[in-house]
Amino acid sequence: MHTLKQQWFGNVRADILAGIVVGLALIPEALAFAFIVGVDPRVALYASFTIAVIISFVGGRPGLISAATGAMALVLVSLMANHGLQYVLAATILTGIIQFILGLFGVANLMRFIPNSVMLGFVNALGIMIFITQMPYLLGAGSMTYVFAIITLILVYAIPRFFTYIPAPLIAIVVMTSIALISGVKLQTIGDLGTMPNTLPIFFLPDIPLNFETLKIILPYALALSVVGLLESLLTSQVLDDMTDTPSNKNTEARGQGIANFVNGFFGGMAGCALIGQSVINIKSGGRGRLSTLTSGVFLMFLIIVLGDLVADIPMPVLVGVMIMVSATTFNWGSFKFLKQAPRSESLVMLLTVVIILYTHNLAIGVVAGVILSALFFVAKISRVTVTHDKEEYKVKGPLFFASTTKFIQSFDNVTDSEVVINFENSQLWDESAVAAIMKVKQKLEQKGVTVQIQGLNSSSEQLYRQFT
């Protein structure tokens, strides 16, 4: 109870102010994601509101911001184009069910298999992607667009050095929007991206046939959404853990994401997950508790329903300036030192993770590829087995498993002794392939009339050897 009270009311002022900043930042992102999928802006805005509110209660990482996201939007594009909105909502509901089940089975425990080099690649790719996504609002625009973006960037950077009571992004947004309105300068605004809803989302059932054919259509998308959403959410959760030096319950977060998406689909929202950019904005603005996440969702809906006309006048260059600062703080600048000091294989994994994410615009693909590459490099590194010949004794050194069996077998190609002892004191058998390799060597030598003895197996290797022979 004390922990829950601390998570909700231990940082009230900063959480509310940070949530207000994030609520503002969610609007252009949601509108952009709606455009990607090809749905009405309300579908993304309702999703951001619903998911943020629900995850504030059931999530496992206080301060994490979840809403409609670009990664999930990309998965939904073809489903929307081929089958329409009702199937998008059904896929969102099924995604929630799958994520909740994965959370029950401890999917977050797989996080320990993600190496630091992949984490660095993930964070750096996000920083670069946040920056790239802001470029369409700047490139080809007038000179005043650049002026407002640069001044906003300077304000967000400089204000915290003199004043920290109110988050710098909130001050910059208010000041620069006021200047734009007073001066009458022509700039692209939030209102130019799409119309704002004027009502709260309502509960309804997706209008689809409940049969096996529908399941065949939405299940592949739901599985992809589940993996992408959990990967992005759990990695974002880890990033916030590191930023705040506080722990989080990632299996609870996985189940929370499932609950949020399940409910969200019944209120007309597209699937969503954690937003790294807005989560970092929240933390950098002082948000630490669940109240900041709740405030971001509630304030988002307040803005678009009550203050929709005013919000529509916020210049996009101002929000771009805020997001560029977020991209700069998200990027791990210590990575350049890492590239110099780390082994080449780890540096290559980090760089390839960044490249794959940027090329595919898919965090899940990049992270999975990074983990696979890291695993391959690791296997190559530890699969070095040596066999030394001392009279009739052959001493095996190094782990014997599927990746090292070929070299082990080749070491006995030119045996001329009539009796051979294979000593495994400095080795370990790890799998059935290791036992199969030993049996192959033994059989080959015995066919030549050589007597073979196996010695030095430790208890676990002995048990494995007996199991397969």
Beta strands, then each sheet from edge to edge (+ up, - down):
strand 1: 66-68
strand 2: 272-274
strand 3: 386-390
strand 4: 393-400
strand 5: 419-429
strand 6: 451-455
sheet 1: 1+ 2-
sheet 2: 3+ 4- 5- 6-
end
